[in-house]
Amino acid sequence: MLEFSDPVVEIGLPVAGLALWALVYGITRLASRPAAVASAPAAMEFPGQEPPAVVSLLANRWQFTVDAAESTLLDLAARRYLELRQAGPDPRHTTVHLTGRAPDDLNRYERQVFDRVAARAVDGMVPLTALGFSDANRSASWAKRLRRSIVADAQRLGLSRRRFSRALVVLLTVLGAVAAGGVAGGVWHYVARSGEDPFAPVAAFLVTIVALAGLAGRDLGERDTPAGQAAAARWLGLRAWLAGHESFADLPPAAVTVWDRYLPYGAALGVTRVASQVIDLGMADRKQLWSSYGGGWRRVSVSYPRGLPRYGQPLGWVVFRALIAGLLGWTFARVVGGVFLASTGDSSAGSTGFTDLRPVTLGFVLLGFALLGLAGYLLLRALVDLVAPATVTGEVLWHQVWQRQTSDDGPGRTINHYLVIDDGHAERLRAWIIPDQIAGECRLGDVVTARVRPWTRRVLGVTVQRAAPEQADPDAYAEEEPPAGSVLPATATHGAVQPERLLSATEVGAATGRRVSLVRPATSTGQVRGMASFVDGSGATVLALQVTRGTMARFNLTVGRSTGVPLPEVGDEAYAGPDRVVGRRGDLVLLLVRGPGAGEFEAEQLAGLLSTALSRLPSESAPQHSGAG
């Protein structure tokens, strides 16, 4: 029988614990917001030695913005590592040239911007507007890497600090454990009263503590320090002086040769309207793409005519629509039109008069003939497309998901992708459509030969003639790679695990039947020892990998144990679920999750990848028994 105290314990105890934690968390978030900075008096002298990227962080209340990359590029030109040349009155025609000066004394984020220019340059030159990215994942990864380096430099200079200090994270985690204990207590009381699953209180505690600890340890950005506030005030004084010159905002990027470092600092402070509009190190405009295929730089216009019914469709659907149009045309022209004509002929001898139907009759007949003509046209073009496929060879400039099949219980299934191939000659291109089944066979930057149907713009097959250079991949990494030939130690206590040493893109591609590349999105810290994603040419995730230890590792293993089936002789213990596998070696737990871009591949292949990765996984301590997780 339900007692009055039962709801108090089972509902009130968890709610009270969670409410207390949420209150403390909310107060700390409000208290740790970056403070507003009052500008110093306007002055034309540079008030410090901070790089423009760090100044951008301070001037924007410790928020990372696109001004950081723009100002760094201009600063490299002001310091003669790069040269900006403008041909004609339009600043968008500015080109960036390598000067030959070695970038040995640049810091990490300056070197990152310099390397982006060097990677895109052809014969030492690249159009300024061609520095954007055609891959959303790479663009986001590049920006994250840039932000981390700039923030690290600001922290080194004592100008910035994390909003939540380590001590505060520990305090919130301890309070999270208290709140998790309250949740577990309420669940235990309910289990004791109802006789439900006795493991429920433990699961409730683990889920709650992992969730709250994750929220507490999440990076909320940076905040001010006393030294940072003083530096920001001084630089805001320079911004006030630059803003007082109305013509300064209209200076083009090439004006850096005259204005020297005033222009990069102006970009960092947000007062260079024209230069900031021209420089874009983010995502490129997919309708105006730059290509160096065939020698020299060309800007090509690209159309994506998704409104055409035939665009990218299999010929079966085109024939089906032709048959429907033909059937309707025959019905209107022969059947409906014949009935109306017969009715009109009968009325001419009588007094009932159906002369009002003649325009209607004519309209149905004409509509019928039009539909019959459309059916014939569709069948003829489909036949030509069928018997005369073509080939196109060129560089892949754009690769993006176009159509998805919606689903009520998930993100849905990808059906088709856009694929833009530049043959090196045309100034206007029309995107092809490549089915998801073969979309992973090529990626951005590959030189391919595609077998296509010209009328429907559908790709039938792709052969890679020259793979995209792999040296661009480190842009996606959080840290620099170790020297070639280095190996991971047998034990790596408190160290990061490099995912590329566990599974290679070749191994994942062989298991999934797709050409993939590895992206490591973040620095491994805390309980996460390593994480990565293997993506196909369109950027869709094929396989996600995560290496954890501690509470998060035990949670992952507990979920795998309760929802999956055991995998014998794989690691110290391992389990396979519908779309994921998890295994343990020593204190480290490896989780592999099949992504939306994986398509269909056997569960045995996923288990095989887990076995391979676990065999290469370093152990942080002596193996424990399975109950410890």
LUMVOSE-705194 format. One record per residue (C-alpha): residue number from 1; x, y, z. Coordinates in steps of 0.02 Angstrom, whole numbers. Each point is the difference from the previous one (the first is absolute). Layout:
N
(NUM, (X, Y, Z))
...
# end
This chain:
629
(1, (0, 0, 0))
(2, (64, 173, -47))
(3, (49, 100, 156))
(4, (1, 189, 8))
(5, (189, 1, 23))
(6, (32, -103, -156))
(7, (-22, 141, -128))
(8, (98, 117, 113))
(9, (151, -115, -5))
(10, (-17, -64, -178))
(11, (-35, 169, -81))
(12, (50, 132, 126))
(13, (174, -68, 35))
(14, (57, -4, -183))
(15, (-82, 168, -38))
(16, (82, 83, 152))
(17, (174, -66, -44))
(18, (-13, 50, -183))
(19, (-74, 170, 43))
(20, (144, 38, 119))
(21, (127, -47, -133))
(22, (-89, 102, -133))
(23, (-7, 152, 116))
(24, (187, -6, 35))
(25, (38, -30, -184))
(26, (-108, 147, -54))
(27, (80, 117, 127))
(28, (176, -48, -54))
(29, (-44, 26, -183))
(30, (-66, 174, 35))
(31, (148, 46, 110))
(32, (129, -60, -126))
(33, (-62, 102, -149))
(34, (134, 112, -77))
(35, (-11, 176, 71))
(36, (-31, 151, -109))
(37, (155, 105, -33))
(38, (2, 190, -7))
(39, (106, 72, -140))
(40, (156, 99, 37))
(41, (16, 172, -82))
(42, (24, -4, -188))
(43, (184, -13, -48))
(44, (93, -42, -159))
(45, (148, -92, 79))
(46, (-2, -189, 12))
(47, (-35, -30, 185))
(48, (84, -170, 13))
(49, (88, -146, -83))
(50, (-149, -119, -5))
(51, (-29, -80, -172))
(52, (-155, 56, -96))
(53, (-88, -168, 28))
(54, (16, 19, 189))
(55, (-58, 181, -13))
(56, (-153, -63, -95))
(57, (-41, -116, 146))
(58, (15, 142, 126))
(59, (-97, 126, -103))
(60, (-146, -119, -23))
(61, (-22, -36, 186))
(62, (104, -158, -7))
(63, (-104, -75, -141))
(64, (85, -77, -153))
(65, (-56, 79, -164))
(66, (50, -6, -183))
(67, (99, 161, 29))
(68, (138, -105, 77))
(69, (41, -92, -162))
(70, (-23, 155, -108))
(71, (114, 107, 108))
(72, (133, -136, 6))
(73, (3, -12, -190))
(74, (19, 189, -15))
(75, (135, -1, 134))
(76, (99, -130, -97))
(77, (-8, 117, -150))
(78, (53, 149, 106))
(79, (150, -100, 63))
(80, (46, -51, -180))
(81, (-34, -186, 17))
(82, (-135, 24, -132))
(83, (-35, 132, -131))
(84, (-172, 66, -50))
(85, (-24, 68, -176))
(86, (-159, 79, -67))
(87, (-28, -2, -189))
(88, (-129, 132, -42))
(89, (-118, 101, 107))
(90, (-96, -149, 72))
(91, (77, -64, 165))
(92, (-73, -172, -37))
(93, (133, -19, -135))
(94, (139, 2, 130))
(95, (126, -142, -8))
(96, (113, -69, 136))
(97, (181, -39, -44))
(98, (132, -96, 97))
(99, (154, 109, 23))
(100, (120, -142, 33))
(101, (32, 54, 178))
(102, (14, -151, 114))
(103, (-139, -8, 131))
(104, (113, -75, 133))
(105, (-31, 134, 133))
(106, (-191, -1, -13))
(107, (-106, -62, 144))
(108, (-123, -143, -24))
(109, (-153, 96, -60))
(110, (103, 115, -111))
(111, (80, -154, -77))
(112, (-172, -78, -22))
(113, (-61, 149, -103))
(114, (163, 4, -98))
(115, (-14, -187, -36))
(116, (-177, 23, -64))
(117, (62, 127, -128))
(118, (149, -110, -47))
(119, (-111, -153, -22))
(120, (-118, 92, -118))
(121, (134, 94, -97))
(122, (40, -50, -180))
(123, (168, 65, -60))
(124, (10, 101, 161))
(125, (-167, 91, -25))
(126, (-181, -22, 51))
(127, (-150, 119, -18))
(128, (-45, 73, 169))
(129, (-181, -57, -18))
(130, (56, -179, -37))
(131, (61, -34, 177))
(132, (-171, -61, 61))
(133, (-39, -183, 31))
(134, (-112, -113, -104))
(135, (-19, -127, 141))
(136, (-105, 48, 151))
(137, (88, -123, 116))
(138, (172, 62, -49))
(139, (-54, 181, 16))
(140, (-67, -28, 175))
(141, (152, -101, 51))
(142, (120, 132, -67))
(143, (-92, 137, 95))
(144, (2, -102, 162))
(145, (185, -30, -16))
(146, (30, 185, -30))
(147, (-106, 47, 151))
(148, (92, -121, 115))
(149, (169, 71, -50))
(150, (-55, 181, 22))
(151, (-80, -36, 169))
(152, (156, -93, 57))
(153, (107, 151, -47))
(154, (-116, 119, 92))
(155, (6, -111, 154))
(156, (189, -8, -10))
(157, (5, 190, -1))
(158, (-114, 5, 153))
(159, (-138, 90, -97))
(160, (-131, -137, 2))
(161, (-59, -146, 106))
(162, (-133, -134, -9))
(163, (-171, 51, 63))
(164, (-5, -154, 112))
(165, (163, -31, 91))
(166, (55, -177, 44))
(167, (-47, 28, 182))
(168, (-174, 55, -51))
(169, (-20, -152, -114))
(170, (51, -113, 145))
(171, (-126, 87, 115))
(172, (-141, -19, -126))
(173, (47, -182, -27))
(174, (-7, -33, 187))
(175, (-169, 85, 10))
(176, (-50, -104, -151))
(177, (44, -157, 96))
(178, (-111, 59, 143))
(179, (-143, 34, -121))
(180, (29, -170, -82))
(181, (-9, -79, 172))
(182, (-169, 82, 26))
(183, (-62, -67, -167))
(184, (66, -173, 42))
(185, (-82, 9, 172))
(186, (-169, 39, -75))
(187, (17, -141, -126))
(188, (57, -121, 136))
(189, (-152, 42, 106))
(190, (-113, -33, -150))
(191, (89, -165, -41))
(192, (-13, -58, 180))
(193, (-186, 37, 1))
(194, (-44, -68, -172))
(195, (126, -140, -24))
(196, (66, 67, -165))
(197, (175, -24, -72))
(198, (125, 11, 146))
(199, (133, 69, -117))
(200, (-105, 156, -36))
(201, (72, 107, 145))
(202, (179, -32, -59))
(203, (-47, 43, -179))
(204, (-90, 158, 56))
(205, (151, 56, 101))
(206, (122, -32, -143))
(207, (-108, 86, -131))
(208, (-28, 152, 112))
(209, (181, 22, 54))
(210, (65, -20, -179))
(211, (-126, 129, -64))
(212, (34, 127, 137))
(213, (189, -24, -6))
(214, (-8, 23, -188))
(215, (-95, 164, 19))
(216, (121, 60, 134))
(217, (154, -39, -105))
(218, (-68, 70, -162))
(219, (102, 142, -75))
(220, (-104, 158, 16))
(221, (132, 110, -75))
(222, (117, 130, 74))
(223, (-17, 143, 122))
(224, (99, 152, 51))
(225, (149, 17, 115))
(226, (59, 165, 79))
(227, (144, 8, -125))
(228, (-118, -43, -142))
(229, (-121, 139, 48))
(230, (140, 127, 4))
(231, (66, -57, -170))
(232, (-175, 0, -76))
(233, (-31, 179, 60))
(234, (161, 59, -82))
(235, (-38, -83, -166))
(236, (-178, 68, 1))
(237, (82, 171, 9))
(238, (88, -38, -165))
(239, (-166, -57, -73))
(240, (-78, 167, 47))
(241, (141, 90, -90))
(242, (-16, -109, -157))
(243, (-189, 16, -2))
(244, (22, 188, -3))
(245, (73, -15, -176))
(246, (-150, -34, -112))
(247, (107, -52, -148))
(248, (89, -134, 102))
(249, (-150, -116, -6))
(250, (3, 5, -191))
(251, (182, -51, -19))
(252, (26, -158, -106))
(253, (111, -142, 61))
(254, (143, 54, -116))
(255, (10, 165, 96))
(256, (101, -93, 131))
(257, (156, 49, -99))
(258, (-35, 182, 48))
(259, (-87, -15, 168))
(260, (113, -140, 61))
(261, (-61, -80, 163))
(262, (-138, 128, 27))
(263, (-107, -98, -125))
(264, (16, -171, 86))
(265, (-33, 77, 170))
(266, (-148, 94, -75))
(267, (-68, -167, -63))
(268, (24, -75, 172))
(269, (-95, 145, 78))
(270, (-141, -11, -127))
(271, (20, 166, -93))
(272, (54, -62, -173))
(273, (-163, -21, -94))
(274, (66, -30, -177))
(275, (151, -107, 46))
(276, (-105, -110, 114))
(277, (-130, -26, -136))
(278, (131, -57, -126))
(279, (99, -116, 113))
(280, (-93, -160, 41))
(281, (85, -152, 76))
(282, (-165, -88, 36))
(283, (-117, -96, -115))
(284, (11, 42, -185))
(285, (-150, 53, -103))
(286, (-54, -159, -87))
(287, (-68, 99, -149))
(288, (166, 89, -31))
(289, (145, -122, 17))
(290, (185, 22, -37))
(291, (94, -134, -96))
(292, (183, -22, -47))
(293, (-31, -157, -102))
(294, (84, 13, -170))
(295, (126, 130, 57))
(296, (-32, 173, 71))
(297, (-146, 61, 103))
(298, (-176, 14, -72))
(299, (-164, 48, 83))
(300, (-146, -106, -59))
(301, (-186, 25, 24))
(302, (-97, -152, 57))
(303, (-187, -31, -13))
(304, (-101, -126, 101))
(305, (-166, -19, -96))
(306, (-89, -109, 126))
(307, (-171, 61, -61))
(308, (9, -103, -161))
(309, (-99, -164, 18))
(310, (131, -98, -99))
(311, (149, 70, 94))
(312, (100, -143, 75))
(313, (-142, -125, -18))
(314, (22, -181, -54))
(315, (-66, -33, -176))
(316, (-134, -114, 72))
(317, (-87, 147, 82))
(318, (12, 102, -160))
(319, (-80, -142, -101))
(320, (-135, -21, 133))
(321, (-45, 185, -10))
(322, (-1, -12, -191))
(323, (-124, -145, 8))
(324, (-112, 96, 121))
(325, (5, 154, -113))
(326, (-39, -108, -152))
(327, (-146, -85, 87))
(328, (-75, 166, 54))
(329, (30, 73, -174))
(330, (-88, -145, -84))
(331, (-144, 14, 122))
(332, (-25, 186, -31))
(333, (27, -3, -190))
(334, (-88, -160, -47))
(335, (-123, -45, 135))
(336, (-58, 164, 79))
(337, (20, 96, -162))
(338, (-93, -134, -98))
(339, (-146, 1, 121))
(340, (-14, 189, -9))
(341, (12, -1, -190))
(342, (-134, -134, -11))
(343, (-112, 98, 118))
(344, (23, 157, -104))
(345, (-40, -93, -162))
(346, (-162, -69, 73))
(347, (-57, 170, 59))
(348, (13, 77, -174))
(349, (-154, -97, -57))
(350, (-100, 34, 157))
(351, (-52, 146, 108))
(352, (105, -40, 156))
(353, (155, 100, -61))
(354, (171, -47, 69))
(355, (90, 136, -95))
(356, (65, 67, 166))
(357, (107, -155, 18))
(358, (104, 31, -156))
(359, (136, 106, 86))
(360, (9, -129, 138))
(361, (14, -139, -128))
(362, (139, 92, -90))
(363, (91, 31, 163))
(364, (-3, -184, 51))
(365, (57, -54, -172))
(366, (145, 123, -1))
(367, (49, -50, 177))
(368, (-3, -181, -52))
(369, (112, 32, -151))
(370, (120, 100, 111))
(371, (13, -144, 124))
(372, (27, -124, -142))
(373, (137, 112, -68))
(374, (80, 11, 173))
(375, (-6, -189, 19))
(376, (84, -24, -168))
(377, (134, 128, 42))
(378, (38, -81, 168))
(379, (10, -174, -77))
(380, (115, 60, -139))
(381, (118, 92, 117))
(382, (2, -146, 120))
(383, (44, -117, -143))
(384, (143, 113, -56))
(385, (63, 12, 180))
(386, (-8, -189, 14))
(387, (94, -44, -159))
(388, (124, 145, 0))
(389, (76, 27, 173))
(390, (146, 121, 6))
(391, (158, 23, 103))
(392, (69, 156, 81))
(393, (174, 18, 73))
(394, (51, 137, 119))
(395, (26, 54, 180))
(396, (-136, -15, 132))
(397, (-37, 178, 59))
(398, (-154, -34, 106))
(399, (-74, -154, 83))
(400, (-155, 24, 106))
(401, (-154, -97, 57))
(402, (-155, 50, -99))
(403, (-146, -115, 41))
(404, (-42, -94, 158))
(405, (-141, -120, 35))
(406, (-88, 60, 157))
(407, (-32, -118, 143))
(408, (-103, 14, 158))
(409, (126, -95, 106))
(410, (164, 76, -59))
(411, (91, 121, -114))
(412, (-55, -96, -154))
(413, (99, -76, -143))
(414, (104, 96, -126))
(415, (-56, -31, -180))
(416, (97, 116, -117))
(417, (146, 121, 4))
(418, (51, 150, -104))
(419, (164, -25, -94))
(420, (86, 143, -93))
(421, (139, -53, -120))
(422, (107, 129, -89))
(423, (72, -58, -167))
(424, (119, 149, -8))
(425, (-89, 89, -143))
(426, (-179, 53, 38))
(427, (-36, 163, 91))
(428, (-175, -58, 48))
(429, (-31, -170, 78))
(430, (-156, -95, 47))
(431, (7, -117, 149))
(432, (-18, -186, -29))
(433, (-98, -114, 116))
(434, (90, -151, 71))
(435, (-97, -136, 95))
(436, (46, -32, 180))
(437, (55, -178, -42))
(438, (152, 64, -96))
(439, (19, 175, 75))
(440, (139, -58, 116))
(441, (111, -54, -146))
(442, (66, 177, -26))
(443, (29, 156, 102))
(444, (44, 182, -18))
(445, (161, 30, -96))
(446, (0, -169, -88))
(447, (26, -1, -189))
(448, (-131, -124, -61))
(449, (-77, -72, -156))
(450, (-187, -15, 22))
(451, (-118, -99, -111))
(452, (-159, 104, -11))
(453, (-169, 18, -82))
(454, (8, 177, -74))
(455, (-187, 37, -7))
(456, (-48, -56, 176))
(457, (170, 56, 70))
(458, (16, -165, 95))
(459, (169, -78, 38))
(460, (10, -187, -34))
(461, (177, -32, 60))
(462, (159, 89, 54))
(463, (183, -47, -25))
(464, (132, 99, 95))
(465, (144, 47, -117))
(466, (98, 100, 128))
(467, (-44, 5, 184))
(468, (-7, 164, 94))
(469, (162, 38, 90))
(470, (2, -65, 177))
(471, (109, 139, 70))
(472, (-157, 106, 30))
(473, (-64, -124, 129))
(474, (96, 72, 150))
(475, (-115, 152, -10))
(476, (-130, -112, 79))
(477, (112, -53, 144))
(478, (2, 83, 168))
(479, (184, -26, 30))
(480, (155, -21, -108))
(481, (41, -178, -51))
(482, (147, -93, 78))
(483, (157, -25, -102))
(484, (-7, -132, -135))
(485, (42, -172, 63))
(486, (-43, 34, 182))
(487, (-102, -129, 93))
(488, (-120, 8, 144))
(489, (70, -59, 165))
(490, (-68, -158, 79))
(491, (-70, 104, 142))
(492, (-64, 175, -18))
(493, (-60, 54, 169))
(494, (-95, 164, -10))
(495, (49, 16, -184))
(496, (-103, 19, -156))
(497, (-28, -147, -116))
(498, (22, 41, -184))
(499, (-151, -73, -92))
(500, (96, -13, -164))
(501, (114, -128, 86))
(502, (-150, -109, 42))
(503, (-89, -3, -168))
(504, (55, 67, -168))
(505, (-112, 77, -130))
(506, (46, -144, -117))
(507, (-59, -131, 126))
(508, (-165, 89, 33))
(509, (-26, 27, -187))
(510, (30, -185, -36))
(511, (-128, -50, 133))
(512, (-134, 124, -53))
(513, (29, -1, -187))
(514, (25, 190, -2))
(515, (149, 113, -24))
(516, (20, 91, 165))
(517, (117, 121, 85))
(518, (32, 25, 185))
(519, (-45, 159, 93))
(520, (54, 24, 180))
(521, (-113, 140, 64))
(522, (66, 43, 171))
(523, (144, -14, 121))
(524, (-18, -151, 114))
(525, (-13, 54, 181))
(526, (-73, -64, 162))
(527, (-88, -166, -16))
(528, (1, 6, -191))
(529, (167, -70, -57))
(530, (-35, 12, -186))
(531, (-140, 30, -122))
(532, (-17, 8, -188))
(533, (-119, -18, -145))
(534, (24, -87, -166))
(535, (-94, 98, -134))
(536, (-36, -33, -183))
(537, (23, 119, -145))
(538, (-159, 96, 42))
(539, (51, 27, 181))
(540, (-128, -125, 68))
(541, (61, -99, 151))
(542, (30, -183, -40))
(543, (73, -53, 167))
(544, (27, 91, 165))
(545, (135, -54, 122))
(546, (21, 44, 183))
(547, (126, -58, 130))
(548, (-46, 34, 181))
(549, (53, -43, 177))
(550, (-72, 22, 174))
(551, (-185, 31, 28))
(552, (-38, 31, -183))
(553, (84, -163, -49))
(554, (-99, -97, 129))
(555, (-161, 80, -62))
(556, (37, -45, -182))
(557, (41, -178, 49))
(558, (-155, -15, 109))
(559, (-112, 56, -142))
(560, (84, -121, -119))
(561, (-17, -143, 124))
(562, (-185, 32, 29))
(563, (-51, 29, -182))
(564, (121, -108, -100))
(565, (62, -176, -18))
(566, (172, -57, 59))
(567, (142, -14, -125))
(568, (113, -141, 59))
(569, (189, 16, -15))
(570, (-7, 186, -41))
(571, (101, 104, 123))
(572, (-27, -29, 185))
(573, (-188, 9, -34))
(574, (-106, 65, -143))
(575, (-182, 16, -52))
(576, (-90, 32, -164))
(577, (-163, 99, -19))
(578, (-106, 41, -153))
(579, (108, 145, -59))
(580, (148, 1, 119))
(581, (132, -107, 82))
(582, (93, 33, 162))
(583, (150, -88, 76))
(584, (124, 17, 143))
(585, (186, -24, 14))
(586, (66, 37, 173))
(587, (-72, 165, 61))
(588, (-39, 64, -174))
(589, (-167, -27, -87))
(590, (-18, 17, -189))
(591, (-169, 43, -77))
(592, (-35, -11, -188))
(593, (-166, 70, -64))
(594, (-61, -21, -178))
(595, (-44, 171, -75))
(596, (-139, 53, -119))
(597, (120, -5, -147))
(598, (49, -181, 28))
(599, (-139, -78, -101))
(600, (-23, -185, 30))
(601, (146, -110, 51))
(602, (9, -159, 102))
(603, (8, 2, 190))
(604, (146, -121, -13))
(605, (100, 135, -89))
(606, (-34, 123, 141))
(607, (54, -131, 126))
(608, (156, -32, -103))
(609, (46, 185, 6))
(610, (-24, -2, 189))
(611, (113, -152, 19))
(612, (135, 82, -107))
(613, (-9, 166, 95))
(614, (1, -83, 171))
(615, (155, -99, -45))
(616, (90, 166, -30))
(617, (-71, 89, 151))
(618, (125, 42, 138))
(619, (-49, -53, 175))
(620, (6, 132, 137))
(621, (16, -130, 138))
(622, (-5, -185, 27))
(623, (-159, -79, -67))
(624, (-144, -10, 122))
(625, (-136, -129, 15))
(626, (-154, 32, -104))
(627, (-106, 52, 145))
(628, (104, 156, 26))
(629, (-36, 58, -177))
# end
